[in-house]
């Protein structure tokens, strides 16, 4: 089964958070924040959204930074994905 987003939606998969800090401190699972960097898995076609033309600017495979608690979490074939609006993507990581 695949997920095909509609309109200005983007399917992303969160990238695992680092287990240790730069100084070498190992983080417990409870101390980790929800990761904000995600990989784009699928992109909707864009088009008219609320009467305005939306052009999709992200593409599959890019790493992006999303708003901290945005989107809808879904499970598909044992994998966890998040579906967000393109406007919830804050930046592309290069």
N, C-alpha and C positions, 0 to 999 in steps of 0.2 A: 504494500500500500504506500502511496506517495501523497504528500500534502502539496496542493497547488493553491497558492494564495490568490485572492481576488482583489481587484482595484489597487489601492496604494499600500497593500499589506506586504510584509516581508517575513519569511520564516528564517529564524536564526537558531543556532545551537550555541549555548554558552560554552566558553572556553574555561577549562578547569582553573580554579584559583591556585596560586602558588602555595606550596606547603610550608615554605620557609621565607622569612623576611630577608632583605639584603644583608642584614647583619648576622644572619645565620640562626635566628630564633625560629624554632618549629612551632607552627600554630596549631592549636587544638581545633577540632571540627567546629565547636561552638563559637570560637573566636573569629572564624572566617566570615567576611562579608560576602553577600551575593555578588558574583562576578558581573562586571558590566561589559567586558569584552566578549564579543560573540562572532561566529563565522556565519556569513550569509549562505543559506542552503537553497532557498528559492525566492523569486521575486515576482510579484504580481504585475499585471500588464499596465497599470496606471490608468489613465483615462479621466473621465469626468467624476469628480468626487465633490459632493455638496455644490454642484454647479460650477466648479472651477477645474480647469485642465491640470492634471498632475502628471509630470514627467518623472519616470523612475531614474534615479541617479546612482543607485547602488547596483552591483552585479554579484552573481553567484561566486563564492570563493573569497570575497573580500572580508577582512576583519573590521568590525565596527564597534563603536561604543554606544550603548543604548542608555536611555533613562533608567534610573535605578530600579524602579518598581513598575515598569511599563509592560504592556503586552498580556497575552493570554498563554498560559503554559498548557501544552498538550503532550500526550504520549502516543507514539506511533511505532509499532514493531519493537517495543522495548527501549526506544530512545526518547529522550525528553527534548522538546523543542519549544520555542516561544514565538508566537506570532505577534508582530508589532506593526504599527503604522510607520510609514517611511519618516513621518515627522517626529517620531520618537527616537530616531537614530540621530545622535549628536555629532558624530565624527567618524571618519574612516581612518583606520590605523594603517600606516604604511611602513 
